[in-house]
Amino acid sequence: MRILAENHVHLLDPSELMRPEPTFADKNPSKFRDYSVDTTHPLKERVRQTYRQMHLNQTVDFVKGRREHWLKFNTIKMTVREALEKLNDLVDESDPDLDLPNIIHAFQAAERARAEFPEHDWLHLTALIHDLGKIMAFYGEPQWAVVGDTFAVGCRWGDSIVYRDESFEGNPDGDNPAYNTELGIYQPNCGVDNLLMSWGHDEYMYSVLKHNKTKLPHVACNIIRFHSFYPWHNGGDYKHLEAPQDAETKKWVLIFNRYDLYTKSEVVPDIEALWPYYQTLIDKYLPGVLEF
């Protein structure tokens, strides 16, 4: 039985729960994510309700409001290590049979990136910190505005968004002619960098990196910003908004997601032995105390 400290926060990330799609297939096909509706299945129903709340409430106005709130960067000051250790108080219920702290998954992902691309130390650190934006869950942000697949607001919702057919019912942007067309508020081929994304840990951590003047390359920041933007990088939506440079971002996001989705296992890295290496990367790319 799982015993939780009083300060632990329950968090289920539906983006990771029922992955992968065949694009990321190195698991048995029976493990592919299944977003069929089954109201008698408690976990499936919880995921469906998370997306229902997300798709009902994530409007242009909501996103602008959350950006106004969070992008003051006055919530807390922490080092990267402190933020990683704080994530250990998040209970990720997407793997109820695999009760490993979030910091373990972070190091597993980083080590897999390091094994495949030893020459790209920026990618190792990107994998280590990609979920740090989930600390919003400690400061009152509802789960549906922290985790899950992201999408662009301000234009017609992508066809491949999970539960697309029914979960947006009641979202006022769907009835707003400024937002419900294929282009909406955007210009053709404006580039994904210029999209107003639904609010979640990806967009927040991207903004934290930029605010704190990270020395990570821009593609690393974009990996973090778009790693949950499955309707784009996996579903094929929003192609009409892509710019030529987005191909490079998509390439690296798809590489990164292999580390994110396939490193949750019971093989636990020796974190204390690994810390000195990763601390050198933190000192190189994201040193000191950060403003969140």
N, C-alpha and C positions, 0 to 999 in steps of 0.2 A: 504494500500500500504506500502511496506517495504521501509523505508528510511535508507540509509546506510551512515555511516561516511566515509570520503574520504580514511581513512586508512584501511577500511575493505577489506578483500580478499575473493572472491567467491570460495567456495570449495564444490564439490559434491562428496561424498564418495559412489561409486557404490557398495562397499561391504555391505553397510547398506541399500541401496535404495530399493532393491526388495527382501529382505529377508522376511521370512525364508524358508529354505528347510524343509521338513517334520521332519528332525531330531530335529529341534528346535520348533516343532509345539505347540504353545499355542495361535495361532491366527487362524482366519477363513482361510480355505484353499484358499479362493480367494485372500488372502494377500501373498501367497507364491510368491517368486520372479519369474519373467518371463523375460528370456533373449531371447525371440523370436525377430526376426528382423522385425521392422516396421519403415521404413524410414519416414513415415508420422507422427509418434509420436515423438514430439520434445525431450521429456525426455529420452525415450528409445534410440533414435538415438544419443543423447549426451553421454549416457552411453556406447553405442556400439563404438563410436568414441574414447572415453577415453581408452577403452580396445584395440582398434586397434592401437593407438599410443603406449600404453604400450607393447603390444606383438610384435610390429614391432621393437621397440628400446631397449627393455630390453635384452641385450646380456651379455655374460660373460665379455667382455671388458667394456661395459657401466657400469655394476655393480662395477667392480674393480675401474673404474674411479670415481664413486660417493663415494665409500668407501674411496678412497684416498682424495677426497675433504672434505667430511663431518667428517671423523673420525680423523681429526686434532683437533676437538673440540675447535675451535677458532672463532666460529661464534658469540656467545653471552654468557654472564654469567647472570644467573637468579636463583632465588629460585624456588622451586616447585610452590609456591603460585603465584609468578609473571608469571610463564609459563602458569598456568591454566587461569589466568586472561587475558593473551595475546590471548589465544584461543577464547576469546569472540569476537575478531575482525575477526574470520573466519566465513563466512556465509555458513552454511551447507544447500545447496539447495536440499538435498535428501528428505527433508520433507517440501515442500513449504507451507503447511497449518499449520505447527507447528513451529512457529518462536521463538524458545527458544535458549538462548545462550549455547554454548558448555559446559560451566562450569556447567550448570543445568544438562545436560546429564551425566556429570562426577559424580556429586553427586548422581543422581538417580541410576546409576550403582553401585556406592559404597555402597549406603544404601541397595540396594537389596542383595548385597553380605553379608553385615553385618547382615541382617535379617536371612539369611539362614545359615551362618556360623559365629555366633558371636564370636566363640573362635579363629578364624583365622584372626587376625587383619592385617596380611600381605596381605590377599586377598582383604580386604577393600581398602587398599592403592593402590594395583595393579589396581583395577577397577577405582579408582579415576584418576590415571595418565596414563591410557593405551593409550590415544590419544595424549599425549604431543609431540610426534614426528612430528605431523602435523605442528608444527611451521616452518618446512622447507619451507612451502608455502609462508612465509613472506620474504624469502631470495632467491628467484629466481628459486626454484625447480618447474618444471611443475607438474600439477595435477596428470598426469599419473605416476609420480615417487614419489608420496606422498601417494595416497590412492588407494583403490581397492584390489581385491584378489591378493595374492602373489603366487609365484611358484618357484621351484628350477631351476636355470640356470646351464648349463654345462652337461645336459643330455636331453633325449627325453622329450618333454613337456607332462604333464599328460593329459590323455584323458578327464577328467572331467573339465578342465579349460574352463571358459565361452568363447563362440565364438571360441573354439579351432580350428574348421575345416577351418576357413578362415582368422582369424585375425593375424596369425603368418606369413602369406605369405610375403616374402621379408626379413624376419629376417635371417641374414647370418648364425646364429648358426644352423639353420635347414639344411644347406648344408655342415656343417663342420663335418666330420666323428669323430672328437675328442669329439663332443658335442651332436650328434644326435642319439646316441644309448641308449638303456634302462639304462645302467650304466653310460655312458659318462665318466666323470672325477672321478667317485666315485667307491668305493669298495662295494660289497654286504653287507648289514646290517651295514653300516658305522654309522648310527644314524643321525637323523634330525639335531642334533647340529652341524654336520659337513657339512651341505649343504650350498652352496653359493646361497643365496636367492635373488630373484628380489628385487630391491631397493624400499623402501617405509618407511612410518612412523614407522612400526613395527620394522624393522631391525635397524633403526636409534635410536629409543628409547631404545631398548635392549642394544645397544652399549653405549649409554649415561649412562645407569645405571651401566654397568660394568666399564666404564671409571671412573665414580665418586665413585666407590667402595661402591655401595649400600649394605646394610645389609639385603635386601630382599632375601629370599631363591631363589635358582636357578630356581625352578619350577615357581616362580612368574615372573622372567625375561623371562622364556620361554613362559609363557602365553602371555606376551606382544609381544614377537618375532614372535609367530606363530598364533596369533588370527585371522589373515586374510589368513592363509594358508589353505583355504577351500578345494583345490584339495586333500590335504592330510587328514585333520581331518574329512572332511565330504564326499569327493568324492571317497575315497578309493584308490587314486593313491599313488605311491612311497612306497608301502609296502615292496618292495624288498630292500629299503634303510633303513628301520626301524631297530633299535636296541631294545633289550628287555626293556630298561629303557624308551623308547619313549611312552610306554603304559600309564605311569603315567602322562607324559606331555599331551598326548591327552585327558586323563580323565579330567584334570583340564581346558584345553582349552574349551572343550565342556560345562563344568559347567559355566565357565566364559562367554561364548558367549550368554548364556541365559540372563545375566545381560546387556550385551552390546546391544542386539537386541530388548529387550522387555521393556526397561525403558524409551523410548521416549514417554512421555505422558504429559498432561497438569497439572499433579500433581507436583507442584514445591516445592522441599524441602526448609526448612529454612536454607539457607546456613550460615548465620551469627551465628545461634545457633549451627550449626554442625562444624564450623571451629575449635573451640578449640580441639574437639576430633581428627579431622584429622591432625591438626598441631602436636599433640603428636605423631602420626604415622609417619609424615614426619620427626620429630626430631629423632625418633627412627631408621628409616630405610634409610632416604635420606636427611640428614640435610644440612643446610647452602646453600651457593651459588654453583650452578652446572655449569659446563662447557658444553655448547652445541656446 
